[in-house]
Amino acid sequence: MMRARIAFALAAGLFLTGLARDSFDDWVKATTLPPLALDTSTEVADRDGTLLRAYTVADGRWRMAVDLSQVDEDYRAMLIAYEDKRFYDHAGVDLRAMARAVVQALRNGRVISGGSTLTMQVARLLEDSGTGAMGGKLRQMRVAWALERRLGKDQILQLYMHLAPFGGNLEGVRAASFAYFGKEPRRLTPAQAALLVAIPQAPESRRPDRAHARAVAARERVLARALRDGILPPDQAQGALTEPVPHARLPFPALAPHLADRARSENPTARHHQLTLRASLQRSLESLARDVIATQGERVQIAIVAADHRSGEILASVGSAAFAADQRAGFVDMTTALRSPGSTLKPLIYGLAFDQGLAHPETLIEDRPQRFGTYAPQNFDRQFRGTVRVRDALQLSLNLPVVQLLDAMGPPRLLAAFDKAAIRAVIPGGQPGLAIGLGGIGISLTDMVQLYAAIARGGVALPLTWHKDGTRAEGQRLLSAPAAWQIGDILEGLAPPPGAPANRLAYKTGTSYGHRDTWAIGYDGRHVVGVWLGRADGTPVPGAFGADIAAPVLFQAFARIAPRLEPQPPAPPATLLVSNTQLPQPLQRFRPRDTLTADANAPGIAFPPDGAEVELLDGALLVKVAGGTAPFTWLADGVPVVVQDRARSALLTLPGTGFVSLSVIDAEGRSARAKVRLR
C-alpha cells in the first residue's frame, strides 16, 4: 500500500511537470464534471423552522440540505485544520502536502499522512470513485482542479458537508448531527464537532454506534490537533475529552407524520415544506395522546387538533397516538376521517335559532316526548325534564329541545350553515332529516374544530390552514356576534370534568349513536381544541362517553397550550342580557312549528317579501306585518329592534347594508321570517 502511494505521488509529480501550462489549462477545462446538483431529503418544518419530519432520498440515505451558516464555526475550523490546512490557498490539489506525505512515508516506511485535499475528497464523493487506485487519484486531482475553477471555496466546502460519509446511510454533517446528537449542527460542543470531523476518514470503522472505542480515539486525535493549532483553549480541549461519545444513533424527528405526508403528497417536488404547527406543542400533544391511549382498550384510537381561532392557523394536528400499522390503525389520519359528531353540533343549531328569533338563552322550552312524523328522538339517559331554559337544555345536552328548534328552522338551513363555514358534511342516504342535529351526519374532527373556531371568532367562519405560506380565504358570517357570544356564554357555564382546573372553558362534549365516537371541543379567547376518541374501524366502544374520556383530555390539552386560559371578549352591545320575564313576550316560551302553522291567523311579513332587495331610507327600513295578533316584536338577525309595537308597520333602524334576516313575532308567539338584501 505504501509503495503504491509513493509511486503514485512520483508519477503524478512527473506527469504534472511534463505538462506545459497551456496544455494543462486545456486539459482541466476539458474535464467532464459529475452532476453538482444533489438530491437532498424532503423536510417538513414548523412555523419557526424547527424540523418536524424528514425523509430519506431515493436510495434510502439521509442527506439533508445545509448551508455553511447553519454549521458550527468550531466544526468548520477543526475540519479545515485537520483535513486541509491550506484549503483557502491551493487550487484544488496541495502539491506541498502531497510531497510531504511522500517524504514522511519514505522516512518512516509507512504512510503517515495523506495528500488529499477537501476538494479532492469532494471529487471522490461526487463520483464515488474510491481512494486507492492510481487512476482514481489522478481523476480526483483533475476533477478537483476543475471544481476550483467552477466553484468558490465555500461552495466546495458546502458540497463536502452534504456528501461526507458518517457510517451506514448517513451522509453530510446535518444528518450526522441529528443521528448522533439529536440536534441541528448550528451549535455543537467542541467534543461533538471533533467527532464529526473524525468519522468521515473511516466512517464504518469509526461510527460510534458500532465502533465506540475507535470513535473515542479518533475524536481525541482531532481535539489534540485543535489544541495544537490554537482552535481550542486548553480548558475547553480538556473538558471535551470527558464528554461522553454516543453509543447509538437517535431517530430522526417524526412529528406530525400524517400532516407531513399530506404536505409531501400535495407538492412532491418541493424539498421544504413549512407548516403553521408549533413543534413544541405538537410534541406535547402527541405525548398526551400516547399517555391517554395507554389506559384504553387495545383498539381505541385518539385524534387531537389545536388551532389559533383568530388567525385560523392549526398549531398541532395529532392524527393518531402512533403512526403505525397496528390494531389501532395508527396510519389512518383520524383528524380527517368522517365520523358522527354526536351532540357537538347542538351549539350551532342553537346559535342559528337565536339569529332567527326562535329562541333566546332564557327562553323556556319543553323537554317532553314528541314525534316528528315517524321520528321520535329521546334523550341519551331516556329521561325527560319538562320545561327548561334553552341555556339549561344546551348545557344538559338534551335532544328534544334542539330537535324542536331544528324542525322549526328546517334542516336545509343547517346544511347552508355548513357551506358558509366551508365544512364538508356527508349525509347517509343523501336526504337531510332532523337526525342530522343529533349526529346523523359525517364530519371530520378538523372541520368540527373549524366550526367552533367560527363561534369563538364572533360568528365569522374562516377555513383553518396548516400551510405557513398559504393564502388566507376571507371569512363568511355564520352567526351574528350576539348569537355567537351567547353560545360561548352558555358553554362556559359547563362544569369542568373531575380533576380538571376550575376555569371557564367554553366546551361541548358529544357521543355518537352506539358509542362509536366520543368528542370534546372547546375554546377560550385565543385557542380552540378538538378531541376525538373511538375505533378507526367504526366499531362501538361500549360505555364510552365524551364527557368521561374526551373532556379530560381537552382540558389537559389546553393546559399544555398555555399556563392559563385567555378570557372571552365581553358581550357585543346588541346582546339582549335579560331574564326570562324581561324578554319580549313571544321569546319567553318557544312554541313548536306545528302549533304555529295550524293557525290561519299566523302573522306574515307583508313587506319586504322574502328574497327582496330593498333600499334603506336614512338608515331605516319600512316593514309591514299581515295577520297575527298585536303587539308585535321585530328582530333583525335575532336581535330585537322593535318590541311590543301595536302598529302593523314600523321603521327598523339597521346598522348597515347587506343581507339581514327579519323576524316578526306576535302576541301569541307565532312568527314569520324573511331574508332580504339591504342597499
C-alpha positions in Angstrom: 0.0 0.0 0.0 2.8 2.4 1.0 4.8 1.7 -2.2 1.7 2.2 -4.3 1.1 5.7 -2.8 4.8 6.6 -3.2 4.7 5.5 -6.8 1.5 7.5 -7.4 3.0 10.7 -5.9 6.1 10.4 -8.0 4.1 9.6 -11.2 1.8 12.5 -10.5 4.7 14.9 -10.0 6.4 13.8 -13.2 3.1 13.9 -15.1 2.4 17.4 -14.0 5.9 18.6 -14.5 5.7 17.4 -18.1 2.6 19.3 -18.9 3.1 22.7 -20.4 0.9 25.4 -18.7 -1.3 25.9 -21.7 -1.8 22.2 -22.2 -2.6 21.9 -18.5 -5.2 24.6 -18.7 -6.8 23.0 -21.7 -6.7 19.6 -20.0 -8.5 21.0 -16.9 -11.1 22.9 -18.9 -11.9 19.8 -20.9 -12.8 17.9 -17.7 -16.3 16.5 -17.6 -17.6 17.2 -14.1 -20.1 14.9 -12.3 -23.6 16.4 -11.6 -23.3 19.0 -8.9 -27.0 19.2 -8.0 -27.5 16.9 -5.1 -30.7 15.2 -4.1 -31.5 16.1 -0.5 -34.1 14.9 2.0 -37.6 16.3 1.8 -38.1 18.2 5.0 -41.2 19.4 6.9 -40.7 22.2 9.4 -42.9 24.1 11.8 -43.8 27.8 11.8 -40.3 28.7 13.3 -38.3 26.4 11.0 -37.9 23.6 13.6 -37.7 20.2 11.8 -40.9 18.2 12.2 -40.1 15.3 9.9 -37.5 14.4 7.2 -37.5 11.7 4.5 -34.6 9.8 3.1 -33.5 10.4 -0.5 -34.4 7.9 -3.3 -31.6 5.4 -2.4 -32.5 5.3 1.3 -29.8 7.7 2.5 -30.1 10.6 4.9 -28.7 13.6 3.1 -30.1 16.8 4.5 -29.7 20.2 2.9 -27.3 22.5 4.8 -25.8 25.9 4.4 -22.4 26.9 5.9 -24.2 29.5 8.1 -26.1 26.6 9.7 -22.9 24.8 10.8 -21.0 25.5 14.0 -17.9 27.6 13.4 -15.7 25.4 15.6 -16.6 22.4 13.4 -15.6 24.3 10.3 -12.3 25.4 11.8 -11.4 21.9 13.1 -12.3 20.3 9.8 -10.0 22.6 7.7 -7.2 22.4 10.3 -7.4 18.6 10.4 -8.1 17.8 6.8 -6.7 20.6 4.6 -4.9 23.5 6.3 -4.3 25.3 3.0 -7.8 24.8 1.7 -8.3 28.5 1.1 -4.8 28.8 -0.6 -4.4 25.9 -3.0 -6.2 25.4 -6.4 -7.7 22.0 -5.6 -4.5 19.9 -5.2 -2.0 20.7 -2.4 1.4 19.7 -4.0 3.2 20.6 -0.8 1.1 18.3 1.3 1.5 15.6 -1.3 5.3 16.0 -1.3 5.3 16.0 2.4 3.3 12.7 2.5 5.8 11.1 0.2 8.8 12.2 2.3 7.2 11.1 5.5 6.4 7.7 4.0 10.0 7.2 2.8 11.4 8.2 6.2 9.0 6.1 8.3 8.5 3.1 6.0 4.7 3.6 6.2 2.1 6.2 5.3 2.0 8.9 8.0 -0.4 11.4 6.3 -2.4 11.6 3.1 -2.2 14.3 0.5 -5.9 14.5 -0.4 -7.4 18.0 -0.1 -11.1 18.6 0.8 -11.7 19.4 -2.9 -10.2 16.1 -3.9 -12.4 14.4 -1.3 -15.4 16.1 -2.8 -14.4 14.9 -6.2 -14.2 11.4 -4.9 -17.5 11.6 -3.2 -19.3 13.1 -6.2 -18.1 10.2 -8.4 -17.9 7.5 -5.7 -14.5 6.7 -7.2 -12.8 5.0 -4.2 -9.4 6.0 -2.8 -6.7 3.5 -3.7 -6.1 3.1 -7.4 -3.6 5.4 -9.1 -6.0 6.1 -12.0 -8.7 7.1 -9.5 -6.3 9.5 -7.7 -5.4 11.2 -11.0 -9.1 11.5 -11.8 -9.8 13.1 -8.4 -7.0 15.6 -9.0 -8.3 16.6 -12.4 -11.9 17.0 -11.1 -10.6 18.9 -8.1 -8.8 21.4 -10.3 -11.9 21.7 -12.5 -14.2 22.2 -9.4 -12.0 25.0 -8.1 -12.4 26.8 -11.4 -16.1 26.3 -11.5 -17.0 26.9 -7.8 -16.0 29.1 -4.9 -14.3 27.7 -1.8 -17.4 28.0 0.3 -19.4 26.1 -2.4 -16.9 23.3 -2.4 -17.0 23.2 1.4 -20.7 23.1 1.4 -20.6 20.1 -1.0 -18.4 18.3 1.4 -20.8 19.0 4.2 -23.5 17.3 2.2 -21.5 14.3 1.0 -19.2 13.4 3.8 -20.0 9.8 4.9 -20.7 9.2 8.6 -21.5 5.5 8.6 -24.4 3.4 7.4 -26.8 5.5 5.4 -25.8 8.9 6.9 -24.3 11.5 4.5 -23.5 15.0 5.4 -22.9 16.8 8.7 -26.5 17.8 9.3 -27.8 14.2 9.0 -25.0 13.0 11.3 -25.7 15.7 13.9 -29.3 14.7 14.1 -28.4 11.0 14.2 -25.8 11.2 16.9 -26.8 14.2 18.9 -30.4 14.8 18.1 -30.0 18.4 17.0 -29.1 20.8 14.3 -25.3 21.4 13.8 -25.7 25.1 14.3 -24.3 24.9 17.9 -22.1 21.9 18.6 -19.9 21.3 21.7 -16.2 21.1 20.9 -16.4 17.3 21.6 -19.3 16.9 19.2 -17.6 19.0 16.5 -14.4 16.9 16.8 -16.3 13.6 16.5 -18.0 14.8 13.3 -14.6 15.8 11.9 -13.1 12.3 12.7 -15.8 9.9 11.5 -15.6 10.6 7.7 -12.0 9.5 7.5 -13.1 5.9 8.2 -16.9 6.1 8.5 -17.6 2.4 9.1 -14.7 1.7 11.5 -15.3 4.9 13.5 -19.1 5.1 13.7 -19.8 5.4 17.5 -22.8 3.1 17.4 -20.7 0.1 16.3 -17.0 1.0 17.0 -17.3 3.2 20.1 -13.7 2.8 21.2 -12.3 3.8 17.8 -14.6 6.7 17.6 -13.4 7.9 21.0 -9.7 7.6 20.0 -10.3 9.4 16.7 -12.1 12.2 18.4 -9.1 12.6 20.8 -6.7 13.0 17.9 -8.9 15.8 16.4 -9.1 17.5 19.8 -5.3 17.3 20.2 -4.8 18.9 16.7 -7.3 21.6 17.6 -5.4 22.4 20.8 -2.1 22.4 19.0 -3.4 24.8 16.3 -5.0 27.1 18.8 -8.6 26.5 17.8 -9.5 25.4 21.3 -8.0 26.7 24.6 -6.6 24.1 26.9 -9.6 24.1 29.3 -12.1 23.5 26.5 -10.0 20.8 25.0 -9.6 19.1 28.3 -13.3 19.3 29.1 -14.2 17.9 25.7 -12.2 14.8 26.4 -14.5 13.9 29.3 -17.8 14.4 27.3 -19.4 11.1 26.6 -19.5 9.8 23.0 -22.9 8.5 22.0 -23.3 4.7 21.8 -26.3 4.6 19.5 -28.0 6.5 16.7 -31.0 8.6 17.6 -34.2 8.5 15.5 -34.8 11.4 13.1 -37.6 13.8 14.1 -41.0 12.4 13.0 -43.5 14.8 14.4 -47.0 15.3 12.8 -46.4 12.3 10.4 -49.9 12.4 8.9 -49.8 16.1 8.1 -46.2 15.8 6.9 -47.2 13.1 4.5 -50.1 15.2 3.2 -47.8 18.2 2.6 -45.4 15.9 0.7 -48.2 14.3 -1.4 -49.7 17.7 -2.3 -46.3 19.0 -3.6 -44.0 16.0 -4.2 -41.3 18.0 -6.0 -40.8 20.5 -3.1 -37.8 19.8 -0.8 -39.0 22.1 2.0 -42.5 22.5 3.5 -43.2 24.9 6.3 -46.4 24.4 8.3 -48.2 26.5 10.8 -47.6 24.0 13.6 -45.7 24.7 16.8 -43.2 21.8 17.2 -43.2 22.0 21.0 -47.0 21.8 21.2 -47.1 19.1 18.6 -44.6 17.0 20.6 -46.5 17.6 23.8 -49.9 16.7 22.4 -48.5 13.6 20.7 -47.2 12.6 24.1 -50.6 13.3 25.7 -52.2 11.1 23.0 -49.9 8.2 23.8 -50.5 8.5 27.5 -54.3 8.6 27.1 -54.4 5.5 24.8 -52.2 3.5 27.1 -55.2 3.4 29.5 -57.8 2.5 26.9 -58.5 -0.7 25.0 -56.0 -2.0 22.5 -58.1 -0.9 19.5 -59.1 2.6 20.8 -57.6 5.5 18.9 -57.4 9.2 19.5 -57.0 12.4 17.4 -56.4 16.0 18.6 -56.5 19.3 16.6 -55.5 22.6 18.2 -55.7 26.0 16.4 -55.5 29.7 16.9 -59.0 30.8 16.1 -58.0 34.4 15.5 -55.7 33.6 12.6 -57.2 30.3 11.6 -53.8 28.5 11.8 -53.6 25.0 13.0 -51.0 24.7 15.8 -51.0 21.0 16.3 -52.6 18.0 14.5 -52.4 14.6 16.0 -53.9 12.1 13.6 -53.3 9.1 15.9 -51.5 8.0 19.0 -48.8 6.3 16.9 -48.1 6.3 13.2 -48.1 2.5 12.8 -50.0 -0.3 11.1 -51.2 -1.8 14.3 -54.5 -2.8 15.8 -55.4 0.8 16.3 -54.8 1.6 12.6 -52.4 4.4 13.6 -51.5 5.1 9.9 -55.1 6.4 9.4 -55.4 10.2 10.0 -58.4 10.4 12.2 -58.4 14.2 12.1 -59.8 14.0 8.5 -61.9 10.8 8.9 -65.7 11.4 8.6 -67.3 10.5 11.9 -70.7 11.1 13.6 -70.3 14.3 15.7 -73.0 13.4 18.2 -74.2 16.4 20.2 -71.3 18.7 19.2 -73.5 20.2 16.5 -76.0 21.5 19.0 -74.3 24.8 19.7 -74.6 25.7 16.0 -78.3 24.9 15.9 -79.0 27.0 19.0 -77.0 29.9 17.5 -78.9 29.7 14.3 -82.2 29.7 16.3 -81.1 32.8 18.2 -80.4 34.6 15.0 -83.8 33.7 13.6 -85.7 34.9 16.6 -86.9 31.4 17.5 -85.3 31.5 20.9 -83.0 33.2 23.4 -80.8 31.6 26.1 -83.5 32.4 28.7 -86.4 31.2 26.5 -88.4 28.3 28.1 -88.7 25.2 26.0 -90.3 21.8 26.6 -88.2 18.6 27.1 -91.1 16.1 26.7 -91.6 13.1 24.4 -92.6 14.2 20.9 -92.9 12.7 17.5 -91.8 14.4 14.3 -93.6 12.4 11.7 -92.0 8.9 12.2 -89.0 10.3 14.1 -89.3 10.0 17.9 -86.0 11.1 19.4 -85.1 10.5 23.1 -82.5 11.9 25.4 -79.4 9.9 26.0 -80.4 8.9 29.5 -84.0 8.2 28.4 -85.3 10.8 30.9 -87.3 14.0 30.3 -87.1 17.2 32.3 -90.2 19.0 31.4 -90.0 22.8 31.0 -86.4 24.1 30.9 -84.5 27.2 29.8 -82.7 27.0 26.5 -79.5 27.6 28.4 -80.0 24.6 30.5 -81.1 22.5 27.5 -77.8 23.1 25.8 -75.7 22.6 28.9 -77.5 19.3 29.7 -77.3 18.4 26.0 -81.0 17.5 25.8 -82.2 16.1 22.5 -85.8 17.1 22.3 -85.3 20.9 22.6 -82.7 21.0 19.9 -84.8 18.9 17.5 -87.7 21.2 18.0 -85.6 24.2 17.0 -84.1 22.4 14.0 -87.6 21.4 13.0 -88.7 25.0 13.2 -85.9 26.3 11.1 -85.6 23.3 8.7 -82.6 21.0 8.2 -81.6 22.8 4.9 -80.7 25.9 6.9 -78.2 23.8 8.9 -76.7 22.5 5.7 -76.4 26.0 4.4 -74.5 26.9 7.5 -72.1 24.1 6.8 -71.5 25.6 3.4 -70.8 29.0 4.9 -68.3 27.5 7.3 -66.6 25.6 4.4 -67.4 22.3 6.2 -67.7 19.0 4.3 -70.7 17.1 5.6 -71.9 13.7 4.3 -75.4 12.7 5.0 -76.2 8.9 4.9 -78.8 8.4 2.2 -78.3 11.9 0.9 -81.6 13.3 2.4 -81.3 15.6 5.3 -83.6 14.9 8.2 -83.9 16.0 11.8 -81.5 13.3 12.9 -78.6 15.3 11.5 -79.0 17.6 14.5 -78.1 14.7 16.8 -75.1 13.5 14.8 -76.7 11.6 11.9 -74.1 13.1 9.5 -70.4 12.6 8.8 -68.0 15.4 9.6 -64.2 15.3 10.3 -62.6 16.5 13.6 -60.7 19.2 11.7 -64.0 20.6 10.3 -65.6 20.5 13.7 -62.7 22.5 15.2 -63.2 24.9 12.3 -66.9 25.2 13.2 -66.1 26.0 16.8 -63.4 28.4 15.7 -66.1 30.4 13.9 -68.2 30.6 17.0 -65.2 31.7 19.0 -64.4 34.3 16.4 -67.7 36.1 17.0 -69.6 34.1 14.3 -67.2 34.6 11.4 -66.2 31.3 9.7 -62.6 31.2 8.5 -61.2 28.0 6.9 -58.4 26.5 9.0 -55.0 26.3 7.4 -51.8 24.4 8.1 -49.6 25.9 5.3 -47.4 28.7 6.7 -47.2 30.4 3.3 -50.7 29.6 2.2 -53.3 32.2 1.2 -56.0 33.1 3.7 -59.6 32.9 2.5 -61.9 35.7 3.6 -64.3 34.5 6.3 -68.1 34.5 6.0 -70.5 35.4 8.8 -72.1 32.2 10.1 -73.8 33.7 13.2 -74.4 37.2 14.4 -71.9 38.4 17.0 -74.6 38.4 19.8 -75.6 34.8 19.0 -72.0 33.6 18.9 -71.3 35.3 22.2 -74.5 33.8 23.8 -73.4 30.3 22.8 -69.9 30.8 24.3 -71.5 32.2 27.5 -73.7 29.1 27.8 -70.8 26.7 27.1 -68.6 28.5 29.6 -71.1 27.6 32.3 -70.5 23.8 31.9 -68.7 22.3 34.9 -65.2 21.0 34.2 -64.7 17.3 34.3 -63.5 15.8 37.7 -59.8 16.7 38.3 -59.7 19.4 35.7 -58.9 23.1 36.5 -61.9 25.1 37.6 -61.8 27.5 34.7 -64.3 28.9 32.3 -63.5 27.0 29.2 -66.3 27.1 26.7 -66.7 23.5 25.6 -69.1 20.8 24.5 -68.9 17.0 24.5 -70.6 14.5 22.3 -71.2 10.8 21.9 -72.4 9.2 18.7 -75.0 6.6 18.4 -73.8 3.2 19.6 -70.8 4.7 21.4 -68.7 4.7 18.2 -67.3 8.3 18.6 -66.6 10.4 21.7 -65.9 14.1 21.3 -64.9 17.2 23.3 -64.4 20.5 21.6 -63.7 23.8 23.4 -62.2 27.3 23.1 -61.0 30.2 25.1 -60.3 33.8 23.9 -57.4 32.6 21.6 -57.3 28.9 21.0 -59.7 26.1 20.0 -59.1 22.4 20.5 -60.9 19.3 19.4 -60.5 15.8 20.8 -61.9 12.6 19.3 -61.7 9.0 20.7 -63.0 5.9 19.2 -62.0 3.0 17.0 -60.7 3.7 13.5 -62.9 0.9 12.0 -66.1 2.5 13.4 -67.0 -0.4 15.8 -68.5 0.6 19.2 -66.6 1.3 22.3 -69.1 0.1 25.0 -69.7 2.5 27.8 -67.6 5.3 26.3 -69.0 8.9 26.7 -67.4 12.1 25.5 -67.9 13.7 28.9 -66.0 10.9 30.6 -63.0 10.2 28.4 -62.7 13.1 25.8 -63.4 16.1 28.1 -60.5 15.4 30.5 -58.1 15.2 27.5 -59.5 18.5 26.2 -58.6 20.2 29.5 -55.2 18.6 29.6 -54.5 19.8 26.0 -55.4 23.4 27.0 -53.0 23.2 30.0 -50.2 22.3 27.5 -51.0 25.2 25.2 -50.7 28.0 27.8 -50.4 28.2 31.6 -53.8 30.0 31.8 -56.8 30.5 29.6 -57.3 33.7 27.7 -60.6 35.4 28.6 -63.5 35.6 26.2 -64.4 39.1 24.9 -67.3 41.0 26.5 -70.8 40.8 25.2 -71.4 42.8 22.0 -73.5 45.9 22.5 -76.6 44.5 20.8 -76.7 41.4 23.0 -80.0 41.1 25.0 -78.9 40.4 28.5 -82.2 39.9 30.5 -84.0 37.3 32.4 -86.9 35.3 31.0 -89.6 37.7 32.4 -87.9 40.7 30.8 -87.8 39.1 27.4 -90.3 40.2 24.7 -93.4 38.0 25.4 -93.0 35.9 22.2 -89.5 34.9 23.2 -90.4 33.9 26.7 -91.6 30.5 25.6 -90.8 28.5 22.5 -93.8 27.2 20.5 -93.2 24.3 18.1 -93.8 24.9 14.4 -96.9 22.7 14.2 -98.7 24.8 16.8 -97.9 28.0 14.8 -98.7 26.9 11.3 -102.0 25.4 12.3 -103.4 28.9 13.0 -104.6 30.5 9.8 -104.3 33.9 11.5 -100.5 33.5 12.0 -98.5 36.6 11.1 -96.7 37.1 7.8 -94.2 39.7 6.6 -96.1 41.7 4.0 -93.2 43.9 3.2 -90.4 43.4 2.3 -91.1 40.0 0.8 -88.6 37.2 1.3 -85.6 37.4 -1.1 -86.2 41.1 -2.0 -83.6 43.7 -2.4 -84.6 47.0 -0.8 -83.1 50.4 -0.2 -82.6 51.9 3.3 -84.1 55.4 3.8 -81.9 57.4 6.2 -80.7 54.1 7.7 -84.2 52.8 8.4 -86.3 50.0 6.7 -90.1 50.1 6.5 -91.6 46.8 7.4 -95.3 45.6 7.5 -97.0 42.6 9.0 -100.2 40.9 7.9 -102.3 38.7 10.2 -101.3 37.8 13.7 -102.2 39.4 17.0 -100.7 42.7 18.2 -98.4 43.7 19.9 -95.6 42.7 17.5 -91.8 42.3 18.1 -89.5 42.7 15.2 -86.0 41.2 15.1 -83.0 41.7 12.8 -80.5 38.8 12.8 -82.0 37.6 16.0 -81.7 40.9 17.8 -84.9 42.7 18.9 -85.2 46.0 17.2 -88.9 47.0 17.9 -90.6 45.5 20.9 -94.3 45.2 21.8 -95.4 47.5 19.0 -99.2 47.5 18.3 -98.9 49.0 14.8 -98.8 46.8 11.7 -95.9 48.8 10.2 -92.7 50.0 11.7 -89.4 51.7 10.8 -86.5 49.4 11.8 -83.1 51.2 12.3 -80.5 48.9 11.0 -76.7 49.1 11.2 -75.8 48.9 7.5 -76.3 47.3 4.2 -76.0 43.6 3.2 -78.1 40.5 3.9 -80.4 40.5 7.0 -82.8 38.0 8.4 -86.1 39.7 9.6 -88.4 38.1 12.1 -91.8 39.2 13.4 -93.4 37.6 16.5 -97.0 38.3 17.5 -98.6 38.2 21.0 -99.3 34.5 20.7 -95.7 33.6 20.0 -96.4 32.9 16.3 -93.7 34.1 13.9 -92.7 34.8 10.3 -89.4 35.3 8.7 -87.9 36.8 5.6 -84.4 37.3 4.4 -83.7 40.4 2.3 -80.7 42.4 1.0 -80.3 46.0 2.0 -78.6 48.6 -0.1 
